[in-house]
Amino acid sequence: MADSGTSSGPELLVELDRNSKQPLHRQLADGLRDAIRSGRITPGSRMPSTRVLSADLEVSRRLVVEAYGQLTAEGFLHSSQGTSTRVAAVDPVPSGNSDSVRARPRFDIDFAPGSPDLASFPRQAWLRAMRQGLAEIESSAFGYAAPHGLPAARTAVADYLRRTRGVVADPRLIVLCSGATQAIALLARCLDGPVAMEDPGFWLHRMVLRHNGIDPQPIPVDDNGVDVAALADSDAAAVLTTPAHQSPTGVVLSAARRTELLEWAQPGRLIIEDDYDAEYRYDRAPVGALQGVAPDRVVYLGSTSKTLAPGLRIGWMVVPAHLVEPVRTAKSLADTGSSVMDQIAFSQFLTSGGYDRHLRQMRRRYPTRRTALLAALSRHLPQAEVLGAAAGVHLTVRFPAGFPIAELTRRAAELRIRLEPLAPCYADADTAPPGLILGYANLTESQIATGVQLLGEIAR
């Protein structure tokens, strides 16, 4: 084991129980291993020299050498002659708390839904948009700007939404935010009365509402979308829905249900319309936004998470006039406004046509990946029922009752394949049918074919 030989080094918190029957060198190895796996000690970090750590812990240097040697053999540490011992790159282990948002470990094949093709992010076009926007923007924009967004950015978003989604988009009614997730959090602070959401529905939306003091009432979803009759039987004053491509089932809210839902909202109730991936449709005609029919009863949400990259954290709300000031205030108190630099780049990207060009490229690419996934499922998992393949960047599969979905997910993870079970989308996970939500936009056809083939072998 190499040692830096220095008299100082990074300090580590390691607890040793000298009254325990477990040997100290094993306690030390276990403690360091846990710290590395949990991410408390990050990959690439320099470890204290064996001399320094033994002095800090008041143990023999040989004991530390043994612990370091064990962790090096396991691949948690690495060193070479004359250099410091450092932490190797390992996947973090998620917390056992199922109610927390977990950091995603690295996988070779990641079927997690919600991501576009990240490798196709238009870097050069975005950079040009940023440069052009910076050349034109006034210096005052770099101060504490309006929390609801730069006027130019809101105008560009309004023009885009009117043109592509039929939204009644007055820039004065638009609030720019850090994605639809923040939009829902802001709305939760402004709404009066109970809130309902689709069941199944996007699990993160449910968590965000609960985090903001709202326990959403679950409303069933069937082949025609959210059950408006069940909604009418509830005491909800607002409902969060995904009418164009229900998350996660993929069904489209039928024309009759759209009418019923808008009628439900007439007595002063509110519809929160998350239009999360309406840009992508393959086997059906486009469906216009509900907001375009009743802008005084609908809050419209959208973002670039499925079109450009979720890491941009660019989103928007179009709100009824009576909610403008409350939502602006909530946004101001949350973070005083979204990144001006991103607003500058995105507004220029929209007005220059770069956004439209990028979407056209992705619309040509994703159907091939969808077809590859459908073919692989048909061949290797024929027992799976496919839902929601006509649009979006994911599809849902349901298996017969009793299918061991937890075992499939666990064994897939051992093969470095990430799967997202359907169960967390249900208000009562125990009532969920065995199923998966499979994202395909961020995978190559080869990865899709290999991944599903391995899943089929596990399921045999």
C-alpha positions as CSV (number, residue, x, y, z in Angstrom):
1,M,0.0,0.0,0.0
2,A,1.4,3.3,-1.0
3,D,1.6,6.1,1.5
4,S,2.0,9.8,0.8
5,G,4.4,10.1,3.7
6,T,3.1,13.5,4.7
7,S,2.4,14.7,8.2
8,S,-1.0,16.0,7.2
9,G,-4.0,14.9,5.1
10,P,-7.7,15.2,4.7
11,E,-9.6,14.6,7.9
12,L,-12.2,11.8,7.9
13,L,-15.0,11.0,10.4
14,V,-14.7,7.3,11.2
15,E,-16.2,5.8,14.4
16,L,-14.5,2.8,16.0
17,D,-16.1,0.9,18.9
18,R,-13.3,-0.5,21.0
19,N,-15.8,-2.5,23.0
20,S,-17.1,-4.3,20.0
21,K,-16.2,-7.9,19.2
22,Q,-15.6,-7.0,15.6
23,P,-11.8,-6.4,15.0
24,L,-10.9,-2.7,14.6
25,H,-9.4,-3.2,11.1
26,R,-12.7,-4.6,9.9
27,Q,-14.7,-1.8,11.5
28,L,-12.4,0.7,9.8
29,A,-12.8,-1.0,6.4
30,D,-16.5,-1.2,6.8
31,G,-16.8,2.5,7.8
32,L,-14.7,3.7,4.9
33,R,-16.5,1.4,2.5
34,D,-19.9,2.8,3.6
35,A,-18.6,6.4,3.3
36,I,-17.4,5.8,-0.2
37,R,-20.5,3.9,-1.4
38,S,-22.8,6.6,0.1
39,G,-20.9,9.4,-1.6
40,R,-19.6,11.0,1.6
41,I,-16.1,10.4,0.3
42,T,-16.2,11.3,-3.4
43,P,-14.4,9.5,-6.3
44,G,-10.9,10.8,-6.8
45,S,-10.6,12.1,-3.3
46,R,-7.2,11.7,-1.7
47,M,-7.3,9.5,1.4
48,P,-5.2,10.4,4.5
49,S,-1.9,8.6,4.6
50,T,-1.8,5.5,6.7
51,R,0.5,7.3,9.2
52,V,-1.9,10.3,9.5
53,L,-5.1,8.2,9.8
54,S,-3.5,5.9,12.4
55,A,-2.5,8.9,14.5
56,D,-6.0,10.5,14.1
57,L,-7.7,7.3,15.2
58,E,-5.1,6.4,17.8
59,V,-4.6,2.9,16.3
60,S,-1.6,1.1,14.9
61,R,-0.4,2.0,11.4
62,R,-0.6,-1.7,10.5
63,L,-4.3,-1.7,11.2
64,V,-4.9,1.1,8.7
65,V,-2.6,-0.6,6.1
66,E,-4.8,-3.7,6.4
67,A,-8.0,-1.8,6.0
68,Y,-6.6,0.1,3.0
69,G,-5.4,-3.1,1.5
70,Q,-8.8,-4.7,1.8
71,L,-10.6,-1.8,0.2
72,T,-8.0,-1.7,-2.6
73,A,-8.6,-5.4,-3.3
74,E,-12.3,-4.7,-3.4
75,G,-11.8,-1.8,-5.9
76,F,-12.9,1.0,-3.6
77,L,-9.4,2.5,-3.4
78,H,-6.4,2.6,-5.8
79,S,-2.8,3.7,-5.5
80,S,0.6,3.3,-7.1
81,Q,4.1,3.5,-5.8
82,G,5.0,7.0,-4.5
83,T,1.5,8.4,-4.8
84,S,-1.4,9.1,-2.5
85,T,-4.2,6.5,-2.0
86,R,-7.3,7.8,-3.7
87,V,-11.0,6.8,-3.9
88,A,-11.9,4.8,-7.0
89,A,-15.0,5.5,-9.1
90,V,-17.9,3.4,-7.7
91,D,-21.7,3.7,-8.1
92,P,-23.4,5.3,-5.1
93,V,-25.9,3.2,-3.2
94,P,-29.3,4.9,-2.9
95,S,-30.9,5.6,0.5
96,G,-33.3,3.0,1.8
97,N,-35.9,5.7,2.2
98,S,-38.4,5.0,-0.5
99,D,-40.1,8.4,0.1
100,S,-37.0,10.3,-0.9
101,V,-35.8,11.3,-4.3
102,R,-32.9,9.0,-5.0
103,A,-29.7,9.8,-6.9
104,R,-29.4,7.6,-9.9
105,P,-26.4,5.3,-10.1
106,R,-24.8,4.7,-13.4
107,F,-26.2,2.0,-15.7
108,D,-25.0,0.7,-19.0
109,I,-28.5,0.6,-20.4
110,D,-30.9,3.1,-18.8
111,F,-34.6,2.7,-19.6
112,A,-35.5,5.5,-17.2
113,P,-38.3,7.6,-18.7
114,G,-38.3,11.3,-19.1
115,S,-35.1,12.0,-21.0
116,P,-34.6,13.0,-24.6
117,D,-31.5,12.0,-26.6
118,L,-28.9,13.9,-24.5
119,A,-26.1,13.2,-27.0
120,S,-28.1,15.2,-29.6
121,F,-28.3,18.4,-27.5
122,P,-27.6,21.1,-30.1
123,R,-24.5,22.5,-28.5
124,Q,-23.3,24.6,-31.4
125,A,-26.7,26.1,-32.1
126,W,-27.3,26.8,-28.4
127,L,-23.9,28.5,-28.3
128,R,-24.7,30.7,-31.3
129,A,-28.1,31.6,-29.7
130,M,-26.3,32.5,-26.5
131,R,-23.8,34.7,-28.3
132,Q,-26.4,36.4,-30.4
133,G,-28.6,37.0,-27.4
134,L,-25.8,38.4,-25.3
135,A,-24.9,40.8,-28.1
136,E,-28.4,42.2,-28.2
137,I,-29.5,42.2,-24.6
138,E,-29.3,45.4,-22.5
139,S,-27.0,45.5,-19.5
140,S,-29.9,46.0,-17.2
141,A,-31.1,42.5,-17.8
142,F,-28.2,41.2,-15.8
143,G,-29.5,42.7,-12.6
144,Y,-32.4,41.4,-10.5
145,A,-34.8,40.9,-13.3
146,A,-38.5,40.4,-13.1
147,P,-39.0,37.1,-11.2
148,H,-41.5,35.8,-13.8
149,G,-39.0,36.1,-16.7
150,L,-37.5,38.5,-19.2
151,P,-40.1,40.1,-21.5
152,A,-38.3,38.9,-24.6
153,A,-38.2,35.3,-23.3
154,R,-41.9,35.4,-22.3
155,T,-42.8,36.8,-25.7
156,A,-40.9,34.1,-27.5
157,V,-42.5,31.4,-25.5
158,A,-45.9,32.9,-26.1
159,D,-45.4,33.0,-29.8
160,Y,-44.3,29.4,-29.8
161,L,-47.2,28.1,-27.7
162,R,-49.8,29.9,-29.8
163,R,-48.3,28.5,-33.0
164,T,-47.7,24.9,-32.0
165,R,-50.2,24.1,-29.2
166,G,-53.1,26.6,-29.7
167,V,-52.5,28.1,-26.3
168,V,-54.0,31.5,-25.6
169,A,-50.6,32.9,-24.6
170,D,-50.4,36.5,-23.5
171,P,-46.8,37.2,-22.3
172,R,-48.2,39.0,-19.3
173,L,-49.8,35.7,-18.1
174,I,-46.6,33.7,-18.5
175,V,-44.3,32.8,-15.6
176,L,-40.9,31.2,-16.5
177,C,-39.7,28.7,-14.0
178,S,-37.3,25.8,-13.4
179,G,-39.3,23.1,-15.1
180,A,-42.8,21.8,-14.5
181,T,-41.8,20.5,-11.1
182,Q,-41.2,24.0,-9.8
183,A,-44.3,25.2,-11.5
184,I,-46.4,22.7,-9.5
185,A,-44.6,23.6,-6.3
186,L,-45.4,27.3,-6.9
187,L,-49.0,26.6,-7.7
188,A,-49.3,24.5,-4.5
189,R,-48.6,27.6,-2.5
190,C,-51.3,29.6,-4.3
191,L,-54.2,27.3,-4.5
192,D,-57.2,27.1,-2.1
193,G,-58.9,23.8,-1.5
194,P,-58.2,20.2,-2.2
195,V,-56.2,19.1,-5.3
196,A,-56.8,15.9,-7.3
197,M,-54.4,14.2,-9.7
198,E,-54.6,11.2,-12.0
199,D,-54.1,7.7,-10.6
200,P,-51.8,6.4,-11.9
201,G,-49.9,9.7,-12.4
202,F,-46.4,10.9,-12.3
203,W,-45.0,10.0,-8.9
204,L,-42.8,13.1,-8.6
205,H,-45.8,15.4,-9.0
206,R,-47.5,13.6,-6.0
207,M,-44.3,14.0,-3.9
208,V,-44.0,17.7,-4.8
209,L,-47.6,18.4,-3.8
210,R,-47.2,16.5,-0.5
211,H,-44.0,18.3,0.2
212,N,-45.9,21.6,-0.1
213,G,-48.7,20.5,2.2
214,I,-51.2,19.0,-0.2
215,D,-52.2,15.4,-0.2
216,P,-53.6,14.9,-3.7
217,Q,-56.9,13.0,-4.1
218,P,-56.4,10.1,-6.6
219,I,-58.8,10.0,-9.5
220,P,-58.9,6.9,-11.6
221,V,-57.7,6.8,-15.3
222,D,-59.3,4.5,-17.9
223,D,-59.0,4.1,-21.7
224,N,-60.6,7.6,-22.2
225,G,-58.3,9.4,-19.7
226,V,-59.1,10.8,-16.3
227,D,-62.5,9.7,-14.9
228,V,-64.4,13.1,-14.7
229,A,-67.4,11.5,-13.0
230,A,-65.1,10.3,-10.2
231,L,-63.6,13.8,-10.1
232,A,-67.0,15.4,-9.8
233,D,-67.7,13.1,-6.8
234,S,-64.7,14.4,-5.0
235,D,-64.4,17.8,-3.3
236,A,-61.3,18.8,-5.3
237,A,-61.0,22.5,-6.3
238,A,-58.2,21.7,-8.8
239,V,-57.0,18.7,-10.8
240,L,-53.5,18.0,-12.2
241,T,-53.9,16.2,-15.5
242,T,-51.9,15.2,-18.6
243,P,-54.6,15.1,-21.3
244,A,-52.5,14.9,-24.4
245,H,-50.5,11.9,-23.4
246,Q,-51.5,10.6,-20.0
247,S,-48.5,9.9,-17.7
248,P,-47.8,7.0,-17.5
249,T,-50.4,5.1,-19.5
250,G,-50.2,7.2,-22.6
251,V,-53.9,7.4,-23.3
252,V,-55.4,10.6,-24.8
253,L,-58.2,12.3,-23.0
254,S,-61.2,11.6,-25.3
255,A,-63.3,14.5,-26.8
256,A,-66.2,13.7,-24.6
257,R,-64.0,13.7,-21.5
258,R,-62.4,17.0,-22.5
259,T,-65.9,18.5,-22.7
260,E,-66.8,17.0,-19.3
261,L,-63.6,18.2,-17.7
262,L,-64.0,21.8,-18.9
263,E,-67.6,21.7,-17.7
264,W,-66.4,20.5,-14.3
265,A,-64.1,23.5,-14.0
266,Q,-66.8,26.1,-14.8
267,P,-68.0,26.7,-11.2
268,G,-64.6,28.2,-10.3
269,R,-62.5,25.1,-10.2
270,L,-59.1,24.9,-11.9
271,I,-57.4,22.5,-14.4
272,I,-53.6,22.2,-14.2
273,E,-52.6,20.9,-17.7
274,D,-49.1,19.4,-17.8
275,D,-48.3,19.2,-21.6
276,Y,-45.1,17.4,-20.9
277,D,-44.2,15.7,-24.2
278,A,-46.9,16.8,-26.7
279,E,-44.1,17.7,-29.2
280,Y,-43.8,14.0,-30.2
281,R,-46.6,12.1,-31.8
282,Y,-46.2,9.2,-34.3
283,D,-49.5,7.3,-35.0
284,R,-52.1,9.9,-34.3
285,A,-53.1,13.5,-35.1
286,P,-52.0,16.3,-32.7
287,V,-54.3,17.2,-29.9
288,G,-54.5,20.9,-29.0
289,A,-54.1,22.2,-25.5
290,L,-57.1,22.4,-23.2
291,Q,-56.0,25.8,-22.2
292,G,-56.7,27.1,-25.7
293,V,-60.4,26.4,-25.1
294,A,-60.8,27.8,-21.6
295,P,-57.8,30.0,-20.6
296,D,-59.6,31.3,-17.6
297,R,-60.0,27.8,-16.1
298,V,-56.7,26.2,-17.1
299,V,-53.1,26.6,-16.0
300,Y,-50.8,25.4,-18.8
301,L,-47.4,23.9,-17.9
302,G,-44.5,23.0,-20.3
303,S,-40.8,22.7,-20.3
304,T,-37.7,21.8,-22.3
305,S,-37.0,18.6,-20.3
306,K,-38.3,16.2,-23.0
307,T,-37.2,18.4,-26.0
308,L,-33.7,19.7,-25.2
309,A,-32.5,18.4,-21.8
310,P,-33.9,18.2,-18.3
311,G,-30.6,19.7,-17.0
312,L,-31.5,23.1,-18.5
313,R,-34.3,23.5,-16.0
314,I,-36.4,25.7,-18.3
315,G,-40.1,25.7,-18.0
316,W,-43.2,27.9,-18.2
317,M,-46.7,28.4,-16.9
318,V,-49.5,30.2,-18.6
319,V,-51.9,31.1,-15.8
320,P,-55.4,32.7,-15.6
321,A,-55.3,36.4,-14.8
322,H,-56.4,36.0,-11.2
323,L,-53.3,33.8,-10.4
324,V,-50.7,36.0,-12.0
325,E,-49.7,38.0,-9.0
326,P,-49.8,35.1,-6.5
327,V,-47.7,32.9,-8.7
328,R,-45.2,35.8,-9.5
329,T,-44.9,36.4,-5.7
330,A,-44.3,32.7,-5.1
331,K,-41.6,32.6,-7.8
332,S,-39.9,35.7,-6.4
333,L,-39.8,34.2,-2.9
334,A,-38.6,30.8,-4.2
335,D,-35.5,32.0,-6.1
336,T,-36.0,35.6,-7.3
337,G,-36.2,34.4,-10.9
338,S,-34.7,31.9,-13.3
339,S,-31.3,32.1,-14.9
340,V,-31.1,35.2,-17.1
341,M,-28.4,33.5,-19.3
342,D,-30.6,30.6,-20.0
343,Q,-33.6,32.8,-20.8
344,I,-31.5,34.8,-23.2
345,A,-30.2,31.7,-25.0
346,F,-33.6,30.0,-25.2
347,S,-35.5,33.1,-26.4
348,Q,-33.0,33.5,-29.2
349,F,-33.1,29.8,-30.0
350,L,-36.9,30.0,-30.3
351,T,-37.0,33.1,-32.5
352,S,-34.2,32.0,-34.8
353,G,-36.0,28.7,-35.6
354,G,-33.3,26.6,-33.9
355,Y,-35.8,25.0,-31.6
356,D,-38.1,23.9,-34.5
357,R,-35.2,22.5,-36.4
358,H,-34.0,20.5,-33.4
359,L,-37.5,19.1,-32.8
360,R,-37.8,18.0,-36.5
361,Q,-34.6,16.1,-36.2
362,M,-35.7,14.4,-33.0
363,R,-39.1,13.5,-34.6
364,R,-37.2,11.7,-37.3
365,R,-35.0,9.8,-34.9
366,Y,-37.3,8.7,-32.1
367,P,-39.7,6.6,-34.2
368,T,-36.8,4.3,-35.1
369,R,-36.0,3.8,-31.5
370,R,-39.6,3.2,-30.6
371,T,-39.9,0.6,-33.4
372,A,-36.8,-1.1,-32.1
373,L,-38.3,-1.3,-28.6
374,L,-41.6,-2.6,-29.8
375,A,-39.9,-5.3,-31.9
376,A,-37.7,-6.3,-29.0
377,L,-40.6,-6.5,-26.6
378,S,-42.7,-8.6,-29.1
379,R,-39.8,-11.0,-29.5
380,H,-38.4,-11.3,-25.9
381,L,-41.3,-10.3,-23.6
382,P,-44.4,-11.4,-25.6
383,Q,-46.4,-11.5,-22.4
384,A,-46.1,-7.7,-22.0
385,E,-49.0,-5.5,-22.9
386,V,-47.8,-2.2,-24.5
387,L,-49.5,1.1,-23.7
388,G,-48.9,4.6,-24.9
389,A,-46.6,4.0,-27.8
390,A,-48.4,6.5,-30.2
391,A,-46.6,9.5,-28.8
392,G,-43.9,10.7,-26.4
393,V,-40.5,9.4,-25.5
394,H,-41.6,6.4,-23.4
395,L,-44.0,3.6,-23.3
396,T,-45.6,1.5,-20.6
397,V,-45.8,-2.3,-20.4
398,R,-48.1,-4.3,-18.1
399,F,-47.5,-7.9,-17.3
400,P,-50.0,-10.6,-16.2
401,A,-51.0,-10.7,-12.5
402,G,-48.3,-12.3,-10.4
403,F,-45.4,-11.4,-12.6
404,P,-42.3,-10.9,-10.4
405,I,-41.6,-7.3,-11.4
406,A,-39.5,-6.6,-8.3
407,E,-37.3,-9.6,-9.1
408,L,-37.0,-8.5,-12.7
409,T,-36.0,-5.0,-11.6
410,R,-33.4,-6.3,-9.1
411,R,-31.8,-8.8,-11.5
412,A,-31.7,-6.2,-14.3
413,A,-29.8,-3.8,-12.0
414,E,-27.2,-6.5,-11.4
415,L,-26.7,-6.5,-15.1
416,R,-26.5,-2.7,-15.0
417,I,-29.9,-2.2,-16.7
418,R,-32.1,0.4,-15.1
419,L,-35.8,-0.1,-15.0
420,E,-38.6,2.0,-13.5
421,P,-41.5,0.0,-12.1
422,L,-45.0,1.2,-12.7
423,A,-46.1,0.8,-9.0
424,P,-44.8,4.2,-7.7
425,C,-47.2,6.0,-10.1
426,Y,-50.2,4.7,-8.1
427,A,-51.5,6.4,-5.0
428,D,-51.6,2.9,-3.4
429,A,-48.6,1.0,-4.9
430,D,-50.0,-2.3,-3.6
431,T,-52.9,-2.0,-6.1
432,A,-50.7,-1.5,-9.1
433,P,-50.5,-4.1,-11.8
434,P,-46.9,-5.4,-12.5
435,G,-45.4,-3.2,-15.1
436,L,-42.6,-0.9,-16.3
437,I,-42.2,2.5,-17.8
438,L,-39.6,2.3,-20.5
439,G,-37.9,5.3,-21.9
440,Y,-36.3,4.9,-25.3
441,A,-35.2,8.3,-26.6
442,N,-31.8,8.3,-24.8
443,L,-30.9,4.8,-26.0
444,T,-29.5,3.5,-29.3
445,E,-31.3,0.8,-31.1
446,S,-28.5,-1.6,-30.2
447,Q,-28.8,-0.8,-26.5
448,I,-32.6,-1.3,-26.7
449,A,-32.3,-4.7,-28.4
450,T,-29.6,-5.9,-26.0
451,G,-31.4,-4.6,-22.9
452,V,-34.8,-6.2,-23.8
453,Q,-33.1,-9.5,-24.8
454,L,-31.5,-9.6,-21.3
455,L,-34.8,-8.8,-19.7
456,G,-36.4,-11.7,-21.6
457,E,-33.7,-14.1,-20.4
458,I,-34.3,-13.0,-16.8
459,A,-38.1,-13.4,-17.2
460,R,-37.9,-17.0,-18.5
